[in-house]
Amino acid sequence: GRGRGFRHWFWGTGLPGWLRFGQAAAPNMPDSPETEKQALMNQAECLESELDAIKQRLTALEENKKA
């Protein structure tokens, strides 16, 4: 499978898959500052949720190691 990294790519980047992987097919239009800010905020939120999941897994592994 593709794993957790592919989970929230649309919300993290604001781009559908065809645009994310086919940059040559997309028009070369600069983003407005508001659009870029929202995309960066979405990406930060996605990364924070992934980091939380990693921390939870590490905690679970440590608890299992102690038992």
FIKOLZA-1660 file (N, C-alpha, C; in steps of 0.1 Angstrom, whole numbers, plus 5000, padded with zeros to 4 digits):
% residues 67
   i   px   py   pz ch aa at
   1 5008 4988 5000  A  G  N
   1 5000 5000 5000  A  G CA
   1 5008 5013 5000  A  G  C
   2 5002 5024 5000  A  R  N
   2 5009 5036 5000  A  R CA
   2 5012 5042 5013  A  R  C
   3 5006 5036 5024  A  G  N
   3 5010 5040 5037  A  G CA
   3 5004 5053 5041  A  G  C
   4 5007 5058 5053  A  R  N
   4 5001 5070 5059  A  R CA
   4 5005 5083 5052  A  R  C
   5 5017 5083 5045  A  G  N
   5 5021 5096 5039  A  G CA
   5 5012 5101 5028  A  G  C
   6 5004 5092 5022  A  F  N
   6 4995 5097 5011  A  F CA
   6 4981 5100 5016  A  F  C
   7 4979 5100 5029  A  R  N
   7 4966 5101 5034  A  R CA
   7 4959 5114 5032  A  R  C
   8 4965 5125 5035  A  H  N
   8 4958 5138 5034  A  H CA
   8 4965 5147 5024  A  H  C
   9 4970 5142 5013  A  W  N
   9 4977 5150 5004  A  W CA
   9 4969 5162 4998  A  W  C
  10 4956 5159 4995  A  F  N
  10 4948 5170 4989  A  F CA
  10 4947 5181 4999  A  F  C
  11 4944 5178 5012  A  W  N
  11 4942 5189 5022  A  W CA
  11 4955 5195 5025  A  W  C
  12 4966 5188 5024  A  G  N
  12 4979 5193 5028  A  G CA
  12 4985 5202 5017  A  G  C
  13 4982 5199 5004  A  T  N
  13 4987 5207 4993  A  T CA
  13 4977 5215 4986  A  T  C
  14 4964 5211 4987  A  G  N
  14 4954 5219 4980  A  G CA
  14 4953 5215 4966  A  G  C
  15 4960 5205 4962  A  L  N
  15 4961 5201 4948  A  L CA
  15 4955 5187 4946  A  L  C
  16 4947 5184 4935  A  P  N
  16 4943 5171 4932  A  P CA
  16 4955 5163 4927  A  P  C
  17 4953 5149 4927  A  G  N
  17 4964 5141 4923  A  G CA
  17 4970 5144 4909  A  G  C
  18 4961 5146 4899  A  W  N
  18 4966 5148 4886  A  W CA
  18 4974 5161 4885  A  W  C
  19 4971 5170 4893  A  L  N
  19 4979 5183 4893  A  L CA
  19 4992 5181 4901  A  L  C
  20 4992 5174 4912  A  R  N
  20 5003 5171 4920  A  R CA
  20 5014 5164 4912  A  R  C
  21 5010 5154 4905  A  F  N
  21 5020 5145 4898  A  F CA
  21 5022 5149 4883  A  F  C
  22 5013 5158 4878  A  G  N
  22 5014 5161 4864  A  G CA
  22 5016 5176 4863  A  G  C
  23 5026 5182 4869  A  Q  N
  23 5028 5196 4869  A  Q CA
  23 5030 5202 4855  A  Q  C
  24 5035 5195 4846  A  A  N
  24 5036 5200 4832  A  A CA
  24 5023 5202 4825  A  A  C
  25 5013 5195 4829  A  A  N
  25 4999 5196 4823  A  A CA
  25 4991 5208 4829  A  A  C
  26 4996 5212 4841  A  A  N
  26 4988 5223 4847  A  A CA
  26 4993 5237 4843  A  A  C
  27 4985 5247 4842  A  P  N
  27 4989 5260 4838  A  P CA
  27 4998 5266 4849  A  P  C
  28 5008 5273 4845  A  N  N
  28 5018 5279 4854  A  N CA
  28 5013 5292 4859  A  N  C
  29 5004 5292 4869  A  M  N
  29 4998 5304 4874  A  M CA
  29 5003 5306 4888  A  M  C
  30 5008 5318 4892  A  P  N
  30 5013 5320 4905  A  P CA
  30 5001 5320 4915  A  P  C
  31 5003 5315 4927  A  D  N
  31 4993 5315 4937  A  D CA
  31 4992 5329 4944  A  D  C
  32 4980 5332 4948  A  S  N
  32 4979 5345 4955  A  S CA
  32 4984 5342 4969  A  S  C
  33 4988 5353 4976  A  P  N
  33 4993 5351 4990  A  P CA
  33 4983 5344 4999  A  P  C
  34 4970 5347 4997  A  E  N
  34 4960 5340 5006  A  E CA
  34 4959 5325 5003  A  E  C
  35 4960 5322 4990  A  T  N
  35 4960 5308 4986  A  T CA
  35 4972 5300 4991  A  T  C
  36 4983 5306 4990  A  E  N
  36 4996 5300 4995  A  E CA
  36 4995 5299 5010  A  E  C
  37 4990 5309 5017  A  K  N
  37 4989 5308 5031  A  K CA
  37 4980 5297 5036  A  K  C
  38 4969 5295 5029  A  Q  N
  38 4960 5284 5032  A  Q CA
  38 4966 5271 5030  A  Q  C
  39 4973 5270 5018  A  A  N
  39 4979 5257 5015  A  A CA
  39 4990 5253 5025  A  A  C
  40 4997 5263 5030  A  L  N
  40 5008 5261 5040  A  L CA
  40 5002 5257 5053  A  L  C
  41 4991 5264 5057  A  M  N
  41 4984 5260 5069  A  M CA
  41 4979 5246 5069  A  M  C
  42 4973 5242 5057  A  N  N
  42 4968 5228 5056  A  N CA
  42 4979 5218 5056  A  N  C
  43 4990 5222 5050  A  Q  N
  43 5002 5212 5051  A  Q CA
  43 5007 5211 5065  A  Q  C
  44 5008 5222 5072  A  A  N
  44 5013 5222 5086  A  A CA
  44 5003 5213 5095  A  A  C
  45 4990 5215 5093  A  E  N
  45 4981 5207 5100  A  E CA
  45 4982 5192 5097  A  E  C
  46 4985 5189 5085  A  C  N
  46 4987 5175 5081  A  C CA
  46 4999 5169 5087  A  C  C
  47 5010 5177 5087  A  L  N
  47 5023 5172 5093  A  L CA
  47 5021 5171 5108  A  L  C
  48 5014 5180 5114  A  E  N
  48 5012 5179 5129  A  E CA
  48 5004 5166 5132  A  E  C
  49 4994 5162 5124  A  S  N
  49 4987 5150 5127  A  S CA
  49 4995 5138 5125  A  S  C
  50 5004 5138 5115  A  E  N
  50 5013 5127 5112  A  E CA
  50 5023 5126 5124  A  E  C
  51 5028 5137 5129  A  L  N
  51 5037 5137 5140  A  L CA
  51 5031 5131 5153  A  L  C
  52 5018 5135 5155  A  D  N
  52 5011 5130 5166  A  D CA
  52 5009 5115 5165  A  D  C
  53 5006 5110 5153  A  A  N
  53 5005 5095 5152  A  A CA
  53 5018 5088 5154  A  A  C
  54 5029 5094 5150  A  I  N
  54 5042 5088 5152  A  I CA
  54 5045 5088 5167  A  I  C
  55 5042 5099 5174  A  K  N
  55 5045 5099 5189  A  K CA
  55 5036 5089 5196  A  K  C
  56 5024 5088 5192  A  Q  N
  56 5015 5078 5198  A  Q CA
  56 5021 5064 5196  A  Q  C
  57 5026 5061 5184  A  R  N
  57 5031 5048 5181  A  R CA
  57 5044 5045 5190  A  R  C
  58 5052 5055 5191  A  L  N
  58 5065 5054 5199  A  L CA
  58 5061 5051 5213  A  L  C
  59 5051 5058 5218  A  T  N
  59 5047 5056 5232  A  T CA
  59 5042 5042 5234  A  T  C
  60 5034 5037 5225  A  A  N
  60 5029 5023 5226  A  A CA
  60 5040 5013 5225  A  A  C
  61 5050 5016 5217  A  L  N
  61 5061 5006 5216  A  L CA
  61 5069 5007 5229  A  L  C
  62 5071 5018 5235  A  E  N
  62 5078 5019 5248  A  E CA
  62 5071 5012 5259  A  E  C
  63 5057 5013 5259  A  E  N
  63 5049 5006 5269  A  E CA
  63 5050 4991 5268  A  E  C
  64 5050 4986 5255  A  N  N
  64 5051 4972 5253  A  N CA
  64 5065 4967 5257  A  N  C
  65 5075 4975 5255  A  K  N
  65 5089 4972 5258  A  K CA
  65 5091 4970 5273  A  K  C
  66 5084 4979 5281  A  K  N
  66 5085 4978 5296  A  K CA
  66 5077 4966 5301  A  K  C
  67 5067 4962 5295  A  A  N
  67 5059 4950 5300  A  A CA
  67 5065 4937 5298  A  A  C
% end
